[in-house]
Amino acid sequence: MESGHRTSPVSAAANARRLQACERCWKRKQKCDRQLPACTTCVEADAQCAPRRVPIGPTTEEGSGLSHAAVPNYVESLKRKRDELDAQFRQQRARRERDASVPPQPSPNMESTLVGSPGDSNQTPSTAPTSFSERSVQAAMGEIGFLSRNAMAEPRDESRGFPQELATGSMVKAALVISGEDPSQSQDLCHHRRTFVTMMGPATGISKEFAAPYMNRFLDHIGVMFLHIDRSKLQGEFDSCFEARRGQSSATKGLNSGTAFLEFRVYMAVAIGMLFSPEPGSELLATGLHAAATERFTVIIEQGDCVKTLYCLWSLALYSMFSSLGGSTWHLVGLAMQKCISFRLHRELFSDSDTSQEELNSRRSIFWALYVLDRTISCVMDRPFSIEDEDILVQLPVYNSTSKTIAEFDFGCHIIMHARLMSSVRSSSSRGPLYHYRNLSYWRDLPKSVKDFASGDSALSVSIKQLTCRALTQIALLTRGTQSSGGIVGDTRAVEHDVVDGCQAYINDAYNYSEQGKFVASFIDGFDLFAAGVLVICLPSLSALAGPPRETAIISKCTALLTTIGERFQSLKVLRKLLLALSSVAAQGAYHDPALDELPEIVSDPMQGLIQDFLRIWRA
C-alpha cells in the first residue's frame, strides 16, 4: 500500500526506520511505515509517534509482514494446526488400512456400479488419498493466510480458512436474534416469520399502490436526514422493482447481487416506512418485508462490495431502532463500524486513486450515516464509541445537485455536525458546561436553508428539538461537578434554565405530535423522553433554580409517551414506572416506592448519579 507522498528510491532507502510499528499504529492494528522520527500515519493524524515498549531483535525478513510480538502466537497457532492435520491424516490412514483388510462383499449394486463406470475404477486408488491431501493442504494454507492477515491487521476476504462463525453473515444473523424487548434474551425470528407468512401470506406480494405511501414516509422522515439517500434514485428503484416483480416468484433462487440489492433497498425502505405508520397491523407487514430483505442480504455480501454491505447494515440497524423484532441495534451498528474501519472508509483514499467523485461521495456518505447512528446509540445508552474522532480523517461528501437539493444537503450536514458535537461532549466533559453550551448555541443557530426546510410543526422541526434536548441533557449529565475556566455562576444557572426549558419544549412537541397520530416510537425516543423527564424533575431541586414553578402536566405527558413506547419495547416500561416514582417524591417530599431502592441497569451511570443526588436531598 503506497503512501500519499511519493519519494525517490534513493531517499527512501536513506530514511531511517524502526524495527517495528509505533505504539499508536500497533494499538489500532493498522500498517505502519516505521519511518523516523514519525511514521506517515501519525503525521497525518497530528499525533505523537512513540516506539513500542517491547524489546525486540533485528529481523532478517524485511517483507515478512509479521510483527515480532505476533510471531510467538502465530507460530503456536501453526503448530496446533499441524498437529490437528497430522492426527486427522493418521486416523484416515488407519481407517483405510482397516477397510482394506476386510474383503468386500459383492452386491448387485456394486457390480452394476463397477461395470457401468470402468473409468472410475482406474482413478479410485489415487483419488482418495490425493483428495484428502489436497483438502489438508488447502485447509492449512487457508489457516496460514487467515493468521497472517490477522497479524498484519489487513481486511479479510472471509474465504478459505476464515472461521465461518465470525463471517459477516453469521454475525448479522446473531445480532438479529437478540431480542429488542429484552436484550438479555434471544428469540427465534424464523418462528415469527413463519407465523406471519402463515397468517398473511408473503409480504413481498403487496402491490405498488399499497407500498407507495410507506415509501414516501421513509423518504420524508429518513431520506432527508442522511446524505447517502438519493430520493429520485430510490424512487426509481421502487418503480422498477415492482414492475419487474409482476408475475414473478419472490424466491431468492437465481437472484444476482444487483437484483438482490435493489430489492433489499426497496423492501427495507417500505418496511421502515410501515413502522412510521400508526395503522394497525403495519408492523406485521414490516416484519415480513424485513425477513425477505435479510434473505437477500446473504446474496449481497457474497459480492464483497463495501458500500452495498454497509448500506444493508445501516438499514438493518435503523429498522431495529423502531422494531423490537429487528434485533440488537448496538451489535448491528458496532459490526457496521468495524467493517467501515476494515474497508478504510474512515480515511480518505490516496491521491493517486482513480476512484470517481461519485464513488468517493458514496463512501463518505455511508460512513457518516453510520457515524450518526453510532454516536446516537452511544450517547443515549451510555456506551463507548466504535471509533474515536481523532482517528477519522475522511471528509464530508461534496454537494451533488442530482441527488439532493441544497436545503436537504445542508440539513444532512447539520445532523452530522450534531453527532460530532455530542461526541465532543462525551470525549471532553472536563471542559465544563459553558464550553459545550456555547458550541451547542452555535449549532442551534440554524442556517437559513435549514431553518426554512425544517420550519413549522413538521416532523423535522420536532427532530431538531429532540436533538437539542439530547445535547442539553448530555451537557447537564456529563459536566456535573465541573466548572469552566473563567465561568460565572450566573451563566451556569442560565444553562440549567435552558436545559429544563429545552426538555419541556421537546416533551410538549412530541406529545402534540402524538395527539395528531404522527408520533413515531423508537427506543431512542424512550431514552430521550425519560432523560428529559428526569431533568425536569431533579435539576431544579439540585440547582435551586429560581423562576416560575414547573408545569405539573409535563410529567403526565412524558409518562403517556413512555407508555406508548413501552407497548412496542417492553423493557422500557420500567422507565415510566421510575419516572412516576420520582415525580411522587418531588410532589410529596418523601418517597416510599420500592422502585427507587435499586435503580434498573438500563439507566445510565450519569443518570443514576443524578437520581441518587436528588433522592439524597429528600432523605435529609
C-alpha positions, -999 to 999 in steps of 0.1 A, spaced: 0 0 0 16 32 -12 18 64 8 2 96 -4 37 113 -5 60 97 -32 97 97 -26 126 86 -48 141 51 -42 174 66 -31 158 89 -5 135 61 7 164 38 13 183 65 31 155 72 56 160 55 90 132 31 100 121 15 132 124 -23 137 86 -25 144 54 -5 143 50 25 166 28 23 197 -2 41 181 -3 20 149 1 -12 169 -28 -4 192 -50 4 162 -39 -27 143 -30 -7 113 0 -7 90 30 15 99 58 25 75 81 27 106 97 60 94 117 81 118 112 104 136 75 98 130 55 75 107 33 88 80 1 77 97 9 97 129 20 127 109 -13 127 90 -33 124 123 -11 150 140 -5 125 168 26 116 188 46 88 173 63 68 201 81 35 198 66 4 213 77 -6 247 86 -42 237 122 -53 234 129 -69 200 158 -81 179 165 -74 143 147 -95 117 163 -109 85 130 -110 66 122 -74 57 89 -82 40 77 -109 63 46 -88 73 46 -101 109 55 -80 139 79 -96 164 52 -95 191 29 -115 169 54 -142 159 51 -164 191 13 -166 189 15 -171 152 39 -200 154 20 -217 182 -12 -215 161 6 -231 132 19 -258 154 -15 -266 167 -29 -267 132 -1 -290 121 -8 -314 150 -45 -314 142 -39 -322 105 -14 -349 114 -39 -365 137 -66 -364 111 -43 -379 85 -33 -408 108 -69 -415 116 -78 -415 79 -49 -438 70 -58 -463 98 -94 -463 86 -83 -471 50 -60 -499 62 -88 -513 83 -112 -512 53 -86 -528 30 -81 -558 54 -118 -567 52 -127 -583 18 -156 -566 1 -189 -584 -1 -203 -584 -37 -237 -569 -42 -258 -563 -73 -255 -525 -68 -217 -527 -66 -215 -549 -97 -236 -526 -117 -216 -497 -105 -182 -513 -114 -195 -524 -148 -212 -492 -155 -182 -469 -148 -149 -486 -158 -131 -453 -159 -138 -446 -123 -120 -478 -111 -88 -466 -126 -89 -434 -106 -101 -446 -73 -68 -458 -57 -51 -425 -61 -81 -402 -58 -90 -407 -22 -56 -400 -6 -49 -372 -31 -82 -356 -23 -76 -358 14 -41 -344 10 -53 -316 -12 -80 -307 14 -55 -308 42 -31 -285 23 -59 -261 13 -71 -260 49 -35 -254 62 -28 -227 36 -62 -210 44 -54 -210 81 -19 -196 74 -35 -169 52 -60 -160 79 -34 -159 107 -11 -137 85 -39 -113 77 -49 -112 114 -13 -105 124 -10 -77 98 -45 -64 106 -54 -63 69 -90 -66 57 -101 -102 53 -120 -117 24 -136 -143 46 -126 -170 22 -107 -202 29 -97 -208 65 -118 -180 79 -139 -191 109 -174 -191 95 -188 -182 129 -171 -149 125 -182 -142 90 -203 -112 83 -234 -132 75 -232 -152 107 -225 -122 128 -255 -104 114 -278 -134 120 -266 -135 156 -274 -98 161 -308 -102 145 -319 -129 170 -312 -107 201 -345 -96 215 -352 -59 212 -377 -61 240 -352 -76 264 -315 -77 252 -307 -104 278 -328 -129 258 -328 -142 223 -357 -150 201 -364 -172 171 -371 -148 143 -377 -176 119 -406 -187 140 -421 -152 139 -416 -151 101 -433 -184 96 -462 -173 118 -466 -140 99 -464 -157 65 -490 -183 75 -513 -155 88 -509 -130 60 -490 -147 31 -457 -134 17 -452 -97 24 -435 -93 -9 -468 -98 -26 -480 -63 -18 -489 -40 -47 -471 -9 -57 -500 12 -49 -502 -2 -14 -465 3 -7 -462 38 -22 -473 57 9 -449 39 31 -420 46 7 -430 83 9 -429 82 47 -395 67 46 -382 94 23 -399 122 42 -386 111 77 -353 93 70 -343 103 35 -338 139 43 -317 132 74 -290 111 57 -268 122 28 -265 87 12 -302 85 4 -309 97 -31 -346 103 -32 -350 102 -70 -328 72 -74 -346 52 -47 -380 62 -61 -369 49 -95 -357 17 -79 -391 14 -62 -409 17 -95 -386 -7 -114 -387 -33 -86 -425 -36 -87 -426 -36 -125 -400 -63 -127 -416 -85 -100 -451 -86 -115 -460 -122 -122 -427 -135 -109 -418 -156 -78 -404 -137 -48 -380 -165 -41 -343 -156 -38 -332 -186 -60 -315 -173 -91 -311 -137 -79 -279 -119 -89 -263 -94 -65 -276 -64 -84 -312 -75 -83 -309 -86 -46 -295 -52 -36 -323 -34 -54 -350 -55 -38 -332 -52 -4 -333 -14 -6 -369 -12 -16 -381 -38 9 -363 -22 38 -374 13 29 -410 2 27 -407 -18 60 -392 12 78 -419 34 64 -445 10 77 -430 14 112 -437 51 109 -474 44 103 -500 44 131 -521 20 111 -528 -13 130 -511 -43 115 -484 -24 97 -457 -38 119 -467 -73 109 -462 -65 72 -429 -47 80 -417 -79 97 -424 -99 66 -405 -74 44 -377 -74 68 -375 -112 67 -374 -111 28 -347 -84 29 -324 -104 52 -327 -134 29 -313 -112 1 -286 -99 23 -268 -133 21 -266 -129 -17 -253 -93 -14 -224 -100 9 -210 -126 -15 -202 -98 -39 -179 -81 -14 -190 -45 -23 -181 -25 8 -206 3 2 -235 -21 -5 -227 -42 25 -226 -11 48 -258 2 33 -275 -31 42 -261 -30 78 -273 6 81 -308 -3 70 -310 -33 94 -297 -11 123 -322 16 115 -350 -9 114 -341 -23 147 -344 11 163 -381 11 156 -390 -26 159 -385 -50 188 -382 -78 163 -353 -62 144 -325 -75 166 -298 -56 186 -291 -21 173 -260 -19 193 -245 -50 178 -255 -42 143 -240 -7 145 -209 -20 161 -205 -46 133 -210 -19 106 -184 4 122 -159 -24 123 -165 -31 86 -160 7 80 -126 6 96 -117 -27 78 -126 -11 45 -108 21 54 -138 43 50 -128 64 79 -98 77 59 -95 94 25 -83 74 -4 -48 80 -17 -43 110 -40 -33 87 -69 -65 67 -67 -86 66 -98 -119 65 -78 -146 87 -93 -162 116 -74 -195 97 -72 -178 67 -56 -160 90 -32 -192 106 -22 -208 71 -17 -180 60 6 -181 93 26 -219 94 29 -224 59 41 -196 63 67 -211 95 81 -246 79 82 -232 51 103 -212 76 124 -245 94 132 -261 61 144 -230 52 164 -230 85 182 -267 84 188 -267 49 203 -236 55 224 -248 88 239 -283 76 246 -274 43 261 -241 55 276 -219 30 256 -184 35 242 -178 48 207 -169 24 180 -142 48 167 -127 80 182 -128 113 164 -91 116 163 -89 85 141 -114 99 115 -97 116 85 -125 113 60 -141 145 46 -178 153 43 -194 145 10 -194 170 -18 -227 185 -28 -243 169 -58 -274 186 -73 -286 153 -89 -291 135 -55 -301 163 -30 -314 198 -30 -292 224 -13 -316 225 17 -316 187 20 -278 186 18 -274 214 44 -299 196 67 -280 163 64 -247 181 72 -264 197 102 -273 163 115 -236 152 112 -225 184 130 -248 175 159 -233 140 161 -198 155 163 -210 179 189 -223 150 210 -190 132 206 -171 163 218 -193 165 249 -186 129 259 -149 129 250 -141 162 267 -166 166 295 -139 181 318 -141 214 298 -172 223 317 -208 230 307 -203 266 294 -177 254 268 -201 228 253 -231 251 257 -215 277 235 -208 251 209 -245 240 211 -256 275 208 -237 278 175 -253 246 163 -288 259 173 -283 290 152 -297 272 121 -286 283 86 -314 299 67 -317 270 43 -321 246 73 -345 269 91 -368 272 61 -365 234 54 -375 224 90 -399 252 98 -434 250 113 -447 219 131 -432 194 107 -416 162 118 -382 177 111 -389 206 135 -397 180 162 -365 162 153 -344 194 157 -360 199 192 -352 163 201 -316 167 191 -314 199 210 -329 183 241 -305 153 238 -275 176 237 -287 197 266 -292 165 287 -258 152 278 -242 186 288 -261 186 321 -253 150 330 -217 147 319 -205 181 331 -220 180 366 -194 190 392 -171 207 367 -166 244 362 -155 260 330 -124 282 333 -135 318 338 -171 307 341 -196 327 360 -221 312 384 -249 332 367 -240 317 333 -242 282 347 -277 290 362 -287 302 327 -276 270 312 -295 249 337 -326 270 330 -322 264 293 -318 226 299 -352 225 317 -369 247 291 -355 226 263 -366 193 279 -401 207 284 -403 220 248 -394 186 234 -419 168 256 -447 192 246 -439 189 209 -437 151 210 -470 149 229 -487 172 205 -474 152 176 -487 120 193 -521 136 197 -522 140 159 -514 104 154 -480 111 139 -456 102 168 -431 75 157 -420 54 186 -384 41 187 -364 31 218 -342 61 212 -373 83 218 -379 64 250 -344 71 264 -346 107 253 -380 113 269 -370 96 301 -339 117 304 -359 149 297 -385 140 323 -358 132 350 -341 165 344 -373 184 346 -380 168 380 -345 166 395 -324 195 381 -344 224 398 -341 208 432 -304 201 428 -296 235 414 -321 257 434 -333 273 402 -352 304 406 -382 313 384 -417 302 377 -428 268 390 -426 238 367 -456 228 347 -471 198 366 -487 184 335 -454 180 317 -446 148 336 -480 133 328 -474 139 291 -440 123 294 -453 92 311 -481 89 285 -455 89 257 -434 63 276 -465 42 279 -469 42 241 -433 33 236 -434 6 262 -461 -12 242 -435 -18 215 -404 -21 237 -414 -40 268 -381 -34 286 -387 4 286 -418 1 308 -395 3 338 -386 38 328 -422 50 330 -425 34 365 -393 51 377 -403 85 364 -437 83 382 -419 74 414 -396 104 411 -425 127 404 -442 115 436 -410 123 455 -409 158 441 -447 163 449 -449 148 483 -414 155 497 -408 119 507 -406 86 489 -419 51 498 -418 35 464 -395 4 464 -387 11 427 -363 38 439 -344 15 463 -324 -2 434 -323 16 401 -325 -7 370 -294 -14 350 -310 2 319 -305 36 334 -271 50 326 -245 57 353 -246 96 349 -284 94 352 -282 72 382 -258 96 399 -283 125 393 -312 105 407 -292 94 437 -282 130 445 -319 140 441 -331 113 465 -303 122 490 -317 157 493 -352 143 502 -337 117 526 -320 146 545 
